[in-house]
């Protein structure tokens, strides 16, 4: 059998004040996942927990994201998280705070013949 990509979900999340990269990343993944209900696994006779989800997060400073907190968002299946450089960080006028914008992609795969 072969792991085949079935779904690509995308989302965006922010932390308006506080520059919390993990909060923005979690919100981005929730944005990607919470706008749909995947029935593809069941339609193919597989349990929903058979899905493998590859999560990609884009933020300006990848080292500031807690990948375990992002992975904990997944409601079904098993997953991996990779954080890459992307997104935006916008400083306030005083330079004392930032808004962080994160992008997320969730690639859902199933093991199919």
C-alpha positions as CSV (number, residue, x, y, z in Angstrom):
1,X,0.0,0.0,0.0
2,X,1.1,3.6,-0.5
3,X,0.5,6.8,1.5
4,X,-1.5,9.1,-0.8
5,X,-2.3,12.7,-0.3
6,X,-6.0,13.1,0.1
7,X,-6.5,16.6,1.4
8,X,-4.6,19.9,1.7
9,X,-6.0,22.3,4.3
10,X,-4.7,25.8,4.8
11,X,-5.1,28.4,7.5
12,X,-3.9,31.6,9.1
13,X,-3.6,32.6,12.7
14,X,-2.4,35.6,14.7
15,X,-1.3,36.8,18.1
16,X,-2.3,40.4,18.0
17,X,-0.3,41.5,21.1
18,X,2.5,39.6,22.8
19,X,4.3,38.1,19.9
20,X,3.4,34.5,21.0
21,X,4.5,32.4,18.1
22,X,3.0,29.2,19.4
23,X,-0.4,30.8,19.9
24,X,-0.4,32.1,16.3
25,X,0.7,28.7,15.0
26,X,-2.0,26.9,17.0
27,X,-4.6,29.3,15.7
28,X,-3.5,28.9,12.1
29,X,-3.8,25.1,12.3
30,X,-7.2,25.4,14.0
31,X,-8.2,27.7,11.2
32,X,-7.2,25.1,8.6
33,X,-8.9,22.2,10.4
34,X,-12.0,23.7,12.0
35,X,-13.7,24.8,8.7
36,X,-14.5,21.3,7.5
37,X,-15.3,17.8,8.5
38,X,-13.3,15.1,6.7
39,X,-15.2,12.0,5.9
40,X,-12.7,10.7,3.3
41,X,-11.3,8.0,5.6
42,X,-14.7,6.6,6.5
43,X,-15.8,6.8,2.8
44,X,-12.8,4.6,2.0
45,X,-13.5,2.1,4.8
46,X,-10.7,3.3,7.1
47,X,-10.9,4.6,10.6
48,X,-10.3,8.4,11.0
49,X,-7.3,7.7,13.2
50,X,-5.6,6.0,10.3
51,X,-4.9,9.4,8.8
52,X,-1.4,10.8,8.8
53,X,-1.2,14.6,9.0
54,X,1.8,16.5,8.0
55,X,1.6,20.0,9.5
56,X,3.7,22.8,8.0
57,X,3.8,26.1,9.9
58,X,5.3,29.4,8.5
59,X,6.5,32.0,11.0
60,X,9.4,34.5,10.9
61,X,11.2,32.8,13.8
62,X,10.5,29.1,13.6
63,X,12.5,28.3,16.8
64,X,9.8,30.1,18.9
65,X,7.1,27.6,18.1
66,X,6.3,24.8,20.5
67,X,5.6,21.9,18.1
68,X,4.1,19.7,20.7
69,X,1.4,22.3,21.4
70,X,0.7,22.6,17.6
71,X,0.5,18.8,17.3
72,X,-1.9,18.6,20.2
73,X,-4.5,20.4,18.0
74,X,-5.0,17.4,15.7
75,X,-8.3,15.7,16.5
76,X,-7.6,12.5,14.6
77,X,-4.7,10.5,13.2
78,X,-1.1,10.9,13.9
79,X,1.0,13.8,12.8
80,X,4.2,15.6,12.4
81,X,5.0,19.3,12.6
82,X,7.6,21.2,10.6
83,X,8.1,24.9,11.2
84,X,9.7,26.9,8.4
85,X,10.5,30.6,7.9
86,X,7.5,32.5,6.7
87,X,4.6,34.5,8.0
88,X,4.9,38.1,9.4
89,X,5.9,39.9,12.5
90,X,4.7,43.5,12.7
91,X,6.3,45.7,15.4
92,X,4.2,48.4,17.1
93,X,5.1,52.0,16.7
94,X,7.0,52.1,20.0
95,X,8.9,48.9,19.2
96,X,7.7,47.3,22.5
97,X,5.4,44.7,21.1
98,X,4.5,42.7,17.9
99,X,1.7,41.1,16.1
100,X,2.6,37.6,14.7
101,X,0.9,36.1,11.7
102,X,1.4,32.4,11.1
103,X,0.4,30.3,8.1
104,X,-0.5,26.6,8.4
105,X,-0.9,23.8,5.9
106,X,-2.2,20.4,6.9
107,X,-1.6,17.6,4.4
108,X,-3.7,14.5,5.1
109,X,-2.6,11.1,3.8
110,X,-4.2,7.7,3.8
111,X,-2.5,4.3,3.1
112,X,-4.3,3.2,-0.1
113,X,-3.7,0.4,-2.6
